Amino acid sequence: MIPDIVFLDRDGTLNRKAPEGAYVERPADVVLLPESAAAVRRLNELGVPVVVVSNQRGVALGRMSEADVGEVNDAVASLLAREGAVVDSWLVCPHAADACDCRKPGPGLLLAGLAARPGARAERCVMLGDAETDMLAGRAAGMPGVLLAARAPQRTVAAAVCRDLAAAVAWILRSP
């Protein structure tokens, strides 16, 4: 299937995640994951909009500003662009846990992304991410999720588990 939109988490999906309890706070912290640019470029070639949806609780905690998040997103975009890949839009939740419905596992960011693309249907979109909260957000928005993990967890609401973004994109494109 060629999806209406592919939603991606940022940290741990496109770029290396910070250690537990830390955040990707500066452009210098950004390291793309192998094959992530090629996977995004493949979606671009098919005309599939790519929308990044990212929780950035570090803003609510005072660890970084929304401008810092924008600079990190720009750094990710620049590294992707060097390999011919483009993210169509970036949606960020800067709130603390339990403060809003845009913070994943809430569906707010995904619903905003859908609303920005008239004609896109949730059931024809997919959420890709490295955490169960990404999968729960996708489910709450009415779309399947693909969990990026080295091995399948005992329990997940994901439609599939793939080792990385490239494998997830290949799985999506093979799915009916």
C-alpha positions in Angstrom: 0.0 0.0 0.0 1.1 3.5 -0.7 0.0 5.4 2.5 -1.7 8.8 2.5 0.8 10.0 5.1 3.7 8.3 7.0 4.1 9.7 10.6 7.5 9.3 12.2 8.8 9.7 15.7 12.1 11.6 15.7 14.5 10.3 18.4 15.2 6.6 18.0 13.5 6.5 14.6 15.3 9.1 12.4 18.2 9.9 14.7 20.0 8.3 17.6 18.1 8.6 20.9 19.7 10.2 23.9 20.5 8.0 26.9 17.6 7.4 29.4 16.8 10.6 31.2 18.6 12.8 28.7 17.4 14.7 25.6 18.7 15.5 22.1 19.1 19.2 23.1 21.5 20.7 20.5 22.2 20.2 16.8 25.6 18.8 17.7 23.7 15.9 19.5 22.1 14.8 16.2 23.3 11.5 14.6 21.1 10.0 11.9 20.4 6.3 12.2 21.7 4.2 9.3 19.3 3.8 6.5 16.9 6.5 7.9 17.6 9.0 5.1 17.2 6.3 2.4 13.9 5.2 3.9 12.6 8.8 3.9 13.9 9.4 0.4 12.0 6.2 -0.8 8.7 7.7 0.6 9.5 11.0 -1.0 10.0 9.3 -4.4 6.6 7.7 -4.1 5.0 11.1 -3.2 4.1 10.1 0.3 4.0 13.0 2.8 6.4 12.4 5.7 5.3 14.1 9.0 7.5 13.9 12.1 5.5 13.9 15.4 7.7 14.2 18.4 7.2 14.5 22.2 9.8 17.1 23.5 9.2 17.0 27.3 12.6 18.6 27.8 10.9 22.0 27.0 8.4 21.6 29.8 11.2 20.6 32.2 13.3 23.7 31.2 16.1 21.6 29.7 15.7 23.3 26.3 13.5 25.9 24.6 11.1 25.5 21.7 13.8 27.3 19.6 16.3 24.6 20.6 13.9 21.9 19.4 13.5 23.8 16.1 17.3 23.9 15.7 17.6 20.2 16.4 14.8 19.6 13.8 16.6 21.8 11.4 19.8 19.7 12.0 17.9 16.5 11.3 16.4 18.0 8.2 19.8 19.2 7.0 21.4 15.7 7.4 18.4 14.1 5.6 18.6 16.7 2.8 22.3 15.8 2.2 21.0 12.3 1.2 18.1 13.6 -0.8 15.4 13.1 1.8 12.8 15.6 2.9 10.4 15.8 5.9 7.2 17.6 4.9 6.3 18.9 8.3 7.3 18.7 11.9 4.8 18.6 14.8 6.0 18.9 18.4 4.5 18.5 21.8 6.5 20.5 24.3 4.2 19.7 27.2 4.8 17.6 30.4 3.2 14.2 30.7 -0.5 14.2 31.3 -0.8 17.9 30.3 -2.5 17.6 26.9 -3.8 15.3 24.2 -1.0 16.1 21.7 1.6 14.2 23.8 1.9 10.7 22.6 0.2 8.3 23.4 -2.5 10.9 22.8 -3.5 11.3 19.2 -3.4 15.1 19.0 -0.3 15.5 16.9 -1.4 12.8 14.4 -4.9 14.3 14.2 -3.3 17.7 13.5 -1.2 16.2 10.7 -4.3 14.5 9.2 -6.3 17.8 9.4 -3.5 19.6 7.5 -3.8 17.2 4.6 -7.4 17.2 3.3 -8.3 13.9 1.8 -5.9 11.9 3.9 -7.7 9.1 5.8 -6.3 7.7 9.0 -6.8 4.1 8.1 -4.6 4.8 5.0 -1.8 6.3 7.1 0.8 4.7 9.4 2.7 5.6 12.5 6.3 4.5 12.8 8.3 4.8 16.0 10.5 3.1 18.5 8.1 3.2 21.5 4.8 1.7 22.5 3.5 5.2 23.1 4.0 5.8 19.3 1.9 2.7 18.6 -0.8 3.8 21.1 -1.0 7.2 19.5 -1.4 5.7 16.1 -4.1 3.4 17.3 -5.9 6.3 19.1 -5.8 8.2 15.8 -7.2 5.2 13.8 -4.1 4.1 12.0 -1.8 1.1 12.3 1.7 1.4 13.8 5.0 -0.2 13.0 7.3 -0.6 16.0 11.0 -0.2 15.4 12.8 -2.7 17.7 15.6 -5.2 17.5 13.2 -7.8 18.7 9.4 -8.0 19.2 8.3 -7.2 22.8 6.0 -9.6 24.6 3.0 -7.3 24.1 2.4 -4.5 21.6 -0.5 -2.9 19.7 1.7 -2.6 16.6 0.7 -4.1 13.3 4.3 -5.1 12.8 7.7 -5.0 14.4 10.7 -4.1 12.2 14.4 -3.7 13.0 14.7 -0.2 11.6 13.0 2.5 9.5 14.1 1.0 6.2 12.6 -2.4 7.0 9.4 -0.6 8.2 9.0 1.3 5.0 9.6 -1.9 3.0 6.9 -3.7 5.1 4.4 -0.8 4.5 5.0 -0.9 0.8 4.4 -4.7 0.7 1.2 -4.5 2.8 -2.2 -4.6 1.0 
